[in-house]
Amino acid sequence: MSDTGAVKALRESSARRPRQQGTASRLVDAALDVLRHSSHADLTVRGVAARAEVAPATAYTYFSSKNHLVAEVYLHLVRQVPYHTDVNETRLHRVQQTLRSLALMVADEPELAAACTIALLSNDAGVPAVRDQVGSEIHKRIKSALGPGPDGGTVSALEMSYFGALVQAGSGAFTYRQIADRLGYVAGLVLDGDR
């Protein structure tokens, strides 16, 4: 998706009035609750709307599909991941903690992890813009962990490592816990000598 599309999606989400934002948040919270108790296949926008006490037509004005809604759930979870910026820690430790926190946010919830993987890999309307926002959130956390004036190539290498790791975890090649450990190792390689 182009930067223009991402900017448009950010404008649309930030332009929501408080009541609209509240409705969207209730829908995301309800979807998260559903996914913690059932699978992606069992989730429907209509069912989430009922749980959030929102009319189905209203839910579809916010989220064009099930995958769009689940992608927003993942974005919500990413935004909950703390920034690791303690200057008393080494840059490598901050980056490792950031990547670990991001990797482990769905580690203990396999149905939720699977649903988010399916949703984020789809090209349903609305999903590419959410995927761009997820990328932006991850970029900010990695850049912040690196500290002032990080090299763009280093940021890109760490982002690519993280997203590649997610695909491996989503495919079942590794668990999210294994991925978290491997990301720590990769961060050490990328930041070689930065102990």
Residue pairs with C-beta under 8 A, 6 or more apart in sequence:
1 128
1 129
1 131
1 132
5 128
5 129
5 132
6 129
6 132
6 133
6 136
8 129
9 126
9 129
9 130
9 132
9 133
10 133
13 24
13 133
16 24
20 62
23 52
23 54
23 58
23 62
24 62
24 72
26 52
26 53
26 54
27 48
27 49
27 52
27 54
27 59
27 62
27 63
27 69
28 69
28 72
28 73
28 76
29 52
30 48
30 49
30 51
30 52
31 43
31 48
31 69
31 70
31 72
31 73
32 73
32 76
32 77
32 112
33 51
34 42
34 43
34 47
34 48
34 51
35 43
35 70
35 73
35 109
35 111
35 112
35 115
36 109
36 111
36 112
38 111
39 111
39 114
39 115
40 66
40 70
40 111
40 114
40 115
40 118
40 119
43 66
43 69
43 70
43 115
44 66
45 56
45 59
45 60
45 63
45 65
45 66
45 69
46 56
46 59
48 59
48 69
49 55
49 56
49 58
49 59
50 56
52 59
59 69
63 69
63 72
63 126
64 124
64 125
64 126
65 122
65 124
65 125
65 126
65 127
66 119
67 118
67 119
67 122
67 124
67 127
68 119
68 124
68 125
68 126
68 127
68 130
69 119
70 115
70 116
70 118
70 119
71 116
71 119
71 120
71 122
71 126
71 127
71 130
71 131
71 134
72 130
73 112
73 115
73 116
73 119
74 116
74 119
74 120
74 130
74 134
75 130
75 133
75 134
75 137
77 105
77 106
77 116
78 102
78 105
78 134
78 137
78 138
79 137
80 105
81 98
81 101
81 102
81 105
81 137
81 141
82 101
83 98
83 140
83 141
83 144
83 145
84 94
84 95
84 97
84 98
84 101
84 141
84 144
84 145
85 94
85 144
85 145
85 147
86 94
87 147
89 97
90 194
90 195
91 145
91 146
91 147
91 191
91 194
92 187
92 188
92 191
92 194
92 195
94 145
94 146
94 147
95 142
95 145
95 146
95 158
95 187
95 191
96 183
96 184
96 187
96 188
97 145
98 141
98 142
98 144
98 145
99 142
99 158
99 161
99 162
99 180
99 183
99 184
99 187
100 180
100 183
100 184
102 138
102 141
102 162
103 162
103 165
103 166
103 169
103 176
103 179
103 180
103 183
104 176
104 177
104 180
106 112
106 113
106 116
106 176
107 113
107 175
107 176
107 177
107 180
113 169
113 170
113 176
114 170
117 166
117 169
117 170
119 127
120 127
120 130
120 131
120 134
121 170
135 159
135 163
138 159
138 162
138 163
139 155
139 159
142 155
142 158
142 159
142 162
143 150
143 155
146 154
146 155
146 158
154 190
154 191
157 190
158 186
158 187
158 190
161 183
161 186
161 187
161 190
162 183
165 174
165 179
165 182
165 183
165 186
166 179
168 174
168 179
169 175
169 176
169 178
169 179
174 182
